[in-house]
Amino acid sequence: MASVAVDQPVPFTQEIWDVLTKNPSQIIDYLMMEVESNPIHVTVEILCLVFIIYMWRMKPHRPKAVPEGEEPTEEEKQEMVNSWASEKFGYIGCGMPSVDPPVVLSSKGGYLEIEGVGKTFDMGTFNYHRMSDNEKVVEHALEAIDHYGVGSCGPRGFYGTVQPHLVLEEQLKDIYKTPAAIIYSFQYSTLASIIPAFSGRQDVIVADDGVHMGVLGGIELSRSKVYWYKHNDMEDLERVLIQASKQKIVSRRWIVTEGVFRNYGDIVKLDKLVELKEKYKWRVMVEDSFGCG
């Protein structure tokens, strides 16, 4: 019977060892060539290697166990809980005295009932239409909650759409005489979706510097080239449009503003803005959450 010799595969680590021991001069020449051709790349790789070795050698942190007999008793724990007191609210480091936080007894419409103060006007509420005080609105809201629950618990595009969304979209489409309407669950998600959808990295946005935080977030997410003009100042808008129109790259160009400004309460000068938009061939995007209706 003839026997056939079969070469056993050489382990990968053995191959590397053979290269390092048999031809060390070639390895050194290769490393020197890499250092001369791309020193920054080699430096970064060496630093990464040192960091990996350091992390590999670093011992994991393990909190020391409390020695037996030094653990506080239940009575001592309860005593520490009872003796703890929170610091009073105040302005730290500005020399103003600490103050007790106000206690709100009730809230109705745009007014608050504060303990020790009485009835006050709430400047921070969004309930300026007093919808929460309207009996018909409350009644219909309770009926909708009984039928559909308090929320869809998901985004519209996934499993968050229920029948009232579709009905309201049809009604809004007819009211504003548009081909379609889309409802979002939250104002900030609307702006974070719409603005980047229409304006991208190669596009240009000229925006009012008085827009609210939601618009700012959408503009930032778009990664467009952004120019700012003074709040509701149409002369400054024209100046910025002339400056931004000099960009030679063909792109979409947007003027972004609000209808009724959340931070100021004033109304955009839309007639003049549209005139400038037609003159310089720009598109307009108006966030009108606070002017709708």
Phi, psi and chi 1 to 4 in degrees:
 res  aa     phi    psi   chi1   chi2   chi3   chi4
   1 MET       -  127.1  179.0 -178.8  -67.3      -
   2 ALA   -81.0  142.2      -      -      -      -
   3 SER  -110.3  140.2   61.6      -      -      -
   4 VAL  -113.8  127.9  179.1      -      -      -
   5 ALA   -82.2  128.2      -      -      -      -
   6 VAL  -110.5  126.1  178.9      -      -      -
   7 ASP   -70.8  127.4  -66.9  -25.0      -      -
   8 GLN   -78.8  137.0  -64.9  -65.7  -33.8      -
   9 PRO   -63.5  137.4   21.8  -31.6      -      -
  10 VAL   -84.5  130.0  179.3      -      -      -
  11 PRO   -58.4  149.8  -20.2   31.0      -      -
  12 PHE   -60.4  -41.1  178.7   68.5      -      -
  13 THR   -63.4  -34.3   53.7      -      -      -
  14 GLN   -67.7  -36.7 -175.8   62.9   41.4      -
  15 GLU   -62.3  -44.5  -68.2 -177.2    3.0      -
  16 ILE   -62.7  -41.4  -63.8  176.0      -      -
  17 TRP   -64.1  -40.4  176.8 -106.2      -      -
  18 ASP   -62.8  -40.4  -68.5  -18.1      -      -
  19 VAL   -65.4  -42.0  171.1      -      -      -
  20 LEU   -68.6  -34.7  -67.9  174.8      -      -
  21 THR   -88.6  -34.0   54.2      -      -      -
  22 LYS   -85.8  -33.2  -66.3  178.7  179.8  178.4
  23 ASN  -128.9   59.1  -58.0  -58.9      -      -
  24 PRO   -66.1  -29.8   25.0  -33.5      -      -
  25 SER   -66.5  -35.9   59.6      -      -      -
  26 GLN   -65.1  -39.5  -67.0 -177.3    2.6      -
  27 ILE   -63.8  -44.4  -58.5  -63.6      -      -
  28 ILE   -63.9  -41.9  -64.9  173.1      -      -
  29 ASP   -62.6  -40.6  -67.0  -18.8      -      -
  30 TYR   -64.6  -44.2  170.8   75.6      -      -
  31 LEU   -63.9  -41.3  -67.6  175.5      -      -
  32 MET   -65.3  -37.7  -66.6  -58.9  -63.6      -
  33 MET   -65.1  -40.6 -177.3  179.0   63.3      -
  34 GLU   -65.0  -41.1  -76.5  -67.5  -45.4      -
  35 VAL   -63.4  -40.4  170.5      -      -      -
  36 GLU   -71.2  -37.2  -68.5  176.3   -0.3      -
  37 SER   -81.9  -35.9   61.1      -      -      -
  38 ASN  -144.7   73.4 -161.3  -15.9      -      -
  39 PRO   -65.0  -34.8   22.5  -32.0      -      -
  40 ILE   -65.2  -44.6  -63.3  177.1      -      -
  41 HIS   -61.1  -43.8 -178.9   75.5      -      -
  42 VAL   -65.1  -40.4  173.8      -      -      -
  43 THR   -61.5  -44.2  -56.8      -      -      -
  44 VAL   -62.4  -42.4  171.7      -      -      -
  45 GLU   -63.6  -40.7  -73.8 -171.8  -21.4      -
  46 ILE   -63.9  -43.0  -67.5  174.2      -      -
  47 LEU   -63.1  -39.9  -69.4  175.1      -      -
  48 CYS   -63.2  -41.9  -69.9      -      -      -
  49 LEU   -64.0  -42.3  179.5   61.0      -      -
  50 VAL   -63.0  -41.7  171.1      -      -      -
  51 PHE   -63.9  -41.1  178.2   75.0      -      -
  52 ILE   -63.2  -44.1  -68.1  171.2      -      -
  53 ILE   -63.3  -41.4  -65.0  173.1      -      -
  54 TYR   -61.8  -46.2  169.3   75.9      -      -
  55 MET   -65.4  -34.7  -65.4  -62.9  -65.4      -
  56 TRP   -69.2  -36.2  176.2   54.4      -      -
  57 ARG   -83.8  -17.9  -63.2  -74.8  -61.6  173.2
  58 MET   -69.5  134.3 -171.4  172.5   62.8      -
  59 LYS   -77.8  139.7  -65.0 -178.9  179.5  179.2
  60 PRO   -67.4  145.5   24.0  -33.1      -      -
  61 HIS   -80.4  127.1  171.5   71.3      -      -
  62 ARG  -126.9  119.3  -65.9 -174.7  177.3   87.7
  63 PRO   -61.8  141.5   20.6  -30.4      -      -
  64 LYS   -69.3  136.6  -64.5 -179.4 -180.0  179.4
  65 ALA   -72.8  143.0      -      -      -      -
  66 VAL   -72.2  125.2  178.3      -      -      -
  67 PRO   -58.0  147.0  -21.2   31.8      -      -
  68 GLU   -63.4  133.5 -150.7  173.5  -48.0      -
  69 GLY    99.5  -17.2      -      -      -      -
  70 GLU   -97.9   -5.8  -65.2 -174.8   12.1      -
  71 GLU   -67.6  129.9 -176.9   74.8   21.8      -
  72 PRO   -64.9  147.5   22.0  -32.3      -      -
  73 THR   -75.4  169.4   62.4      -      -      -
  74 GLU   -61.3  -37.9  -68.0  -61.6  -35.1      -
  75 GLU   -65.6  -39.8  -69.1   78.4    8.2      -
  76 GLU   -67.9  -37.9  -68.9  173.1  -24.7      -
  77 LYS   -62.3  -45.8  -69.4  179.5 -177.3  179.4
  78 GLN   -64.3  -36.2 -170.4   60.3   42.8      -
  79 GLU   -65.7  -39.9 -176.3  179.1   -9.1      -
  80 MET   -66.3  -38.7  -74.2 -171.8  -73.5      -
  81 VAL   -64.6  -44.0  170.3      -      -      -
  82 ASN   -68.7  -29.7  -65.1  -25.0      -      -
  83 SER   -83.3  -10.1   63.3      -      -      -
  84 TRP   -76.5  139.8 -178.2   85.1      -      -
  85 ALA  -140.3  135.4      -      -      -      -
  86 SER   -76.8  154.0   63.2      -      -      -
  87 GLU   -74.2  149.0  -65.6  -69.8  -24.0      -
  88 LYS   -73.7  151.5  -68.5 -174.8  177.2 -178.7
  89 PHE   -67.5  142.1  -73.0   92.3      -      -
  90 GLY  -178.2  178.2      -      -      -      -
  91 TYR   -95.3  112.4  -61.3   91.9      -      -
  92 ILE   -79.0  130.1  -59.5  174.3      -      -
  93 GLY    80.3    5.3      -      -      -      -
  94 CYS  -113.9    9.2   61.2      -      -      -
  95 GLY    80.3    3.0      -      -      -      -
  96 MET   -89.5  145.4  -63.9 -172.6   66.3      -
  97 PRO   -70.8  155.7   26.7  -34.7      -      -
  98 SER   -69.6  149.3  -62.1      -      -      -
  99 VAL  -129.5  151.3  -65.6      -      -      -
 100 ASP   -76.3  138.8  -66.9  -37.2      -      -
 101 PRO   -67.5  141.8   23.8  -33.1      -      -
 102 PRO   -68.9  147.4   24.6  -32.7      -      -
 103 VAL  -107.9  117.9  178.1      -      -      -
 104 VAL   -87.6  119.4  178.0      -      -      -
 105 LEU   -85.7  -36.5  -59.0  176.4      -      -
 106 SER  -158.7  159.5   64.4      -      -      -
 107 SER  -136.8  126.6  173.1      -      -      -
 108 LYS  -143.6  116.2 -171.9  173.5 -176.6 -178.8
 109 GLY    63.1 -127.2      -      -      -      -
 110 GLY   -97.4   20.6      -      -      -      -
 111 TYR  -126.7  149.7  -63.8   90.9      -      -
 112 LEU  -122.8  143.9  -63.3  175.5      -      -
 113 GLU  -103.2  109.8 -174.3   74.8   24.7      -
 114 ILE  -107.3  134.4  -61.2  179.4      -      -
 115 GLU   -59.8  128.0 -175.6  179.2   27.5      -
 116 GLY    80.5   -5.9      -      -      -      -
 117 VAL  -117.6  -43.3  178.2      -      -      -
 118 GLY   103.0 -152.3      -      -      -      -
 119 LYS   -80.1  126.6 -171.4  177.1 -178.1 -179.8
 120 THR  -131.3  156.6   58.7      -      -      -
 121 PHE   -86.4  128.7 -173.8   64.6      -      -
 122 ASP   -89.3  107.2 -173.7    2.0      -      -
 123 MET   -84.0   -7.1  -63.3  -69.8  -70.4      -
 124 GLY  -105.4    2.5      -      -      -      -
 125 THR   -84.4  151.6 -177.8      -      -      -
 126 PHE   -98.6    4.3  -72.4  147.5      -      -
 127 ASN   -91.8   41.1 -171.5   29.9      -      -
 128 TYR   -72.2  -16.9   34.7   75.2      -      -
 129 HIS   -85.2   -5.6  -69.8  -52.9      -      -
 130 ARG    56.3   39.4  -56.9 -172.3   67.6  177.8
 131 MET   -65.0  -32.6  -59.1  -68.2  -76.5      -
 132 SER   -70.2  -13.8   63.3      -      -      -
 133 ASP   -97.6   -7.5  -60.0  -25.8      -      -
 134 ASN   -79.1  119.4 -171.0  -58.8      -      -
 135 GLU   -61.6  -38.6  -66.3 -178.2    0.0      -
 136 LYS   -67.0  -39.9  -70.3 -174.7  177.8 -179.9
 137 VAL   -64.0  -45.3  171.9      -      -      -
 138 VAL   -62.6  -42.1  174.0      -      -      -
 139 GLU   -61.9  -47.6 -179.5 -177.5  -12.8      -
 140 HIS   -67.8  -33.8  -72.9  -60.7      -      -
 141 ALA   -64.3  -41.4      -      -      -      -
 142 LEU   -66.2  -37.9  -68.6  173.7      -      -
 143 GLU   -64.1  -41.6  -69.5  176.2   -1.0      -
 144 ALA   -65.7  -38.5      -      -      -      -
 145 ILE   -65.2  -41.5  -70.2  172.9      -      -
 146 ASP   -62.3  -34.0  -70.7  -21.2      -      -
 147 HIS   -89.5  -40.7 -168.9   78.9      -      -
 148 TYR  -112.8  -10.4  -61.8  101.6      -      -
 149 GLY    89.7 -179.8      -      -      -      -
 150 VAL   -87.3   -6.9  -66.2      -      -      -
 151 GLY   179.1  161.8      -      -      -      -
 152 SER   -85.6  -14.1   54.5      -      -      -
 153 CYS    57.1   33.8  -59.4      -      -      -
 154 GLY  -173.0  162.8      -      -      -      -
 155 PRO   -70.6  155.1   25.7  -33.6      -      -
 156 ARG   -59.5  -38.7  -73.1  -67.7  -49.7  -80.8
 157 GLY   -75.3   -7.5      -      -      -      -
 158 PHE  -110.7  -84.4 -170.9   27.0      -      -
 159 TYR  -135.1   24.2   54.9   84.6      -      -
 160 GLY   -98.9    9.5      -      -      -      -
 161 THR   -95.4  128.2  -61.8      -      -      -
 162 VAL  -122.4  169.7  -68.7      -      -      -
 163 GLN   -56.5  -42.0 -172.6   62.4   27.7      -
 164 PRO   -59.8  -29.8  -26.4   34.8      -      -
 165 HIS   -60.4  -46.3  -70.1  142.8      -      -
 166 LEU   -68.4  -39.2  -55.7  177.7      -      -
 167 VAL   -64.5  -45.4  173.3      -      -      -
 168 LEU   -65.5  -36.3 -177.0   56.3      -      -
 169 GLU   -62.9  -39.6  -75.0  176.4  -16.2      -
 170 GLU   -65.3  -40.9  -72.7  -64.7  -40.9      -
 171 GLN   -66.6  -43.1  -65.9  174.9  -12.3      -
 172 LEU   -64.0  -37.5  -69.5  173.1      -      -
 173 LYS   -60.4  -41.5  179.4 -170.7   72.3  172.0
 174 ASP   -72.0  -38.5  -63.9  -23.7      -      -
 175 ILE   -63.4  -45.3  -69.2  172.0      -      -
 176 TYR   -94.2    1.2  -69.9  100.3      -      -
 177 LYS    55.4   52.4  -63.0  179.5  175.5   57.7
 178 THR  -119.1  160.2   57.3      -      -      -
 179 PRO   -62.7  -30.7  -20.9   32.3      -      -
 180 ALA  -160.2  167.4      -      -      -      -
 181 ALA  -141.7  147.2      -      -      -      -
 182 ILE  -127.6  132.8  -57.5  173.8      -      -
 183 ILE  -105.7  132.3  -64.1  174.6      -      -
 184 TYR  -106.1  157.4  -76.7   78.1      -      -
 185 SER   -76.9  -19.0  -57.3      -      -      -
 186 PHE  -150.1  140.9 -173.6   47.7      -      -
 187 GLN   -59.1  -44.5  178.1 -165.7   23.5      -
 188 TYR   -66.3  -35.8  -77.2   87.7      -      -
 189 SER   -68.4  -30.1   64.0      -      -      -
 190 THR   -62.0  -51.8  -52.8      -      -      -
 191 LEU   -68.3  -36.4  -61.5  163.0      -      -
 192 ALA   -69.8  -15.6      -      -      -      -
 193 SER  -100.0  -46.3  172.7      -      -      -
 194 ILE   -68.4  -49.6  -67.2  -64.1      -      -
 195 ILE   -62.5  -49.3  -64.0  177.6      -      -
 196 PRO   -65.7  -23.7  -21.5   34.1      -      -
 197 ALA   -69.2  -32.7      -      -      -      -
 198 PHE  -100.8  -19.4  -73.8   96.0      -      -
 199 SER  -131.7  122.6 -175.0      -      -      -
 200 GLY  -114.9 -162.8      -      -      -      -
 201 ARG   -61.4  -35.3 -172.6 -172.2  -64.6  -89.0
 202 GLN   -89.6    1.0  -60.9  -62.8  -34.1      -
 203 ASP   -97.8  172.8  -59.3  -36.7      -      -
 204 VAL  -125.5  136.5 -179.1      -      -      -
 205 ILE  -123.3  130.8  -69.3  176.6      -      -
 206 VAL  -110.9  116.5  170.3      -      -      -
 207 ALA  -123.9  148.4      -      -      -      -
 208 ASP   -67.1  133.4 -170.2  -59.7      -      -
 209 ASP   -77.9    5.3   64.9    4.3      -      -
 210 GLY  -107.4   10.6      -      -      -      -
 211 VAL   -68.9  155.1  -66.8      -      -      -
 212 HIS   -80.8  177.2   65.3   75.9      -      -
 213 MET   -61.0  -34.5 -173.9   60.8   67.0      -
 214 GLY   -63.3  -42.2      -      -      -      -
 215 VAL   -66.1  -41.0 -179.0      -      -      -
 216 LEU   -59.4  -40.9  -66.3  175.7      -      -
 217 GLY   -63.8  -42.6      -      -      -      -
 218 GLY   -64.3  -39.6      -      -      -      -
 219 ILE   -64.6  -42.3  -68.9  174.4      -      -
 220 GLU   -63.8  -40.7 -176.5  177.4   -4.7      -
 221 LEU   -68.6  -24.6  -71.4  173.1      -      -
 222 SER   -70.1  -24.7   71.8      -      -      -
 223 ARG    59.3   25.3  -63.9  179.4  -68.7 -179.5
 224 SER   -80.0  165.6  -57.0      -      -      -
 225 LYS   -74.9  123.3  175.3   67.6  175.0  177.0
 226 VAL  -116.0  133.1 -176.3      -      -      -
 227 TYR  -118.6  147.2  -63.0   85.6      -      -
 228 TRP  -118.4  140.4  -58.6   94.7      -      -
 229 TYR  -120.7  157.4   67.1   92.7      -      -
 230 LYS   -61.5  146.7  -63.9  176.3 -176.9  177.7
 231 HIS   -53.7  117.2  172.1   58.7      -      -
 232 ASN    56.2   26.7 -139.8    5.1      -      -
 233 ASP  -102.3  103.4 -172.6  -26.0      -      -
 234 MET   -72.0  -28.8  -64.1  -60.5  107.1      -
 235 GLU   -67.1  -41.8  -68.2 -177.9    2.2      -
 236 ASP   -69.8  -33.3 -167.2   55.4      -      -
 237 LEU   -60.6  -43.7  170.3   59.8      -      -
 238 GLU   -63.6  -40.0 -175.7  169.2   16.4      -
 239 ARG   -59.5  -44.7  177.3 -170.8   65.1   80.7
 240 VAL   -69.4  -36.8  176.2      -      -      -
 241 LEU   -62.5  -40.4  -72.1  176.7      -      -
 242 ILE   -63.2  -42.8  -66.2  172.5      -      -
 243 GLN   -65.4  -45.9  176.6 -172.5   -5.3      -
 244 ALA   -72.4  -26.4      -      -      -      -
 245 SER   -70.7  -13.4  -62.0      -      -      -
 246 LYS   -73.9  -11.6  -64.7  177.7 -179.3  178.5
 247 GLN   -64.4  126.0 -176.8  166.7  -45.8      -
 248 LYS   -81.9  -22.0  -63.3 -178.8  179.6  179.8
 249 ILE   -68.1  130.4  -59.9  175.9      -      -
 250 VAL   -70.7  122.2  177.8      -      -      -
 251 SER  -156.4  170.1   59.8      -      -      -
 252 ARG   -80.0  141.9  -68.3  172.5  -68.0 -173.7
 253 ARG  -127.5  127.2  -55.7 -177.7  -61.1 -179.8
 254 TRP  -124.4  140.6  -64.2   92.5      -      -
 255 ILE  -102.9  119.4  -57.8  171.8      -      -
 256 VAL  -111.6  127.2  177.0      -      -      -
 257 THR  -151.2 -177.8 -175.4      -      -      -
 258 GLU  -114.3  154.9  -67.3 -178.5   62.4      -
 259 GLY   -75.9  -60.9      -      -      -      -
 260 VAL  -112.7  120.0  175.6      -      -      -
 261 PHE   -75.3  125.4  -71.5   90.4      -      -
 262 ARG   -63.5  -39.9  168.1  179.8  167.4  177.9
 263 ASN   -81.1  -15.6  -65.9  -23.7      -      -
 264 TYR  -124.9  -29.2  -62.6   88.7      -      -
 265 GLY    85.3   -3.5      -      -      -      -
 266 ASP   -89.0  171.7   52.4  -10.0      -      -
 267 ILE  -110.7  139.4  -59.6  173.8      -      -
 268 VAL   -64.4  145.7   65.3      -      -      -
 269 LYS   -83.3   76.0  -60.7  170.6 -175.9  175.9
 270 LEU   -67.7  -35.9 -166.4   59.6      -      -
 271 ASP   -61.7  -44.7   52.5  -11.8      -      -
 272 LYS   -69.7  -37.1 -179.8   62.1  176.0  176.0
 273 LEU   -63.9  -42.4 -170.5  144.9      -      -
 274 VAL   -65.8  -36.5  171.7      -      -      -
 275 GLU   -60.9  -43.9 -179.2 -177.2  -33.7      -
 276 LEU   -69.0  -37.4  -67.3  174.3      -      -
 277 LYS   -61.2  -43.2  165.6 -110.5 -176.6 -170.8
 278 GLU   -69.1  -36.4  -63.4  -69.5  -16.4      -
 279 LYS   -66.2  -41.5 -179.8  178.5  178.5 -180.0
 280 TYR  -105.7    6.2  -65.9   99.8      -      -
 281 LYS    62.6   54.0  -50.7  -58.8 -178.9 -174.5
 282 TRP  -113.2  163.7  -75.8   63.1      -      -
 283 ARG   -98.4  158.8  -63.4  179.8  173.1   95.1
 284 VAL  -123.2  136.2  176.0      -      -      -
 285 MET  -125.5  117.9 -170.7 -178.9  -58.3      -
 286 VAL  -113.3  122.4 -179.8      -      -      -
 287 GLU   -92.8  108.7 -160.1  -76.1  -71.9      -
 288 ASP  -120.4   39.3 -157.8   28.1      -      -
 289 SER   -61.2  -33.0  -60.5      -      -      -
 290 PHE   -97.0    0.3  -65.5   87.8      -      -
 291 GLY  -112.5  -10.6      -      -      -      -
 292 CYS   -63.9  125.4  176.9      -      -      -
 293 GLY    84.7      -      -      -      -      -
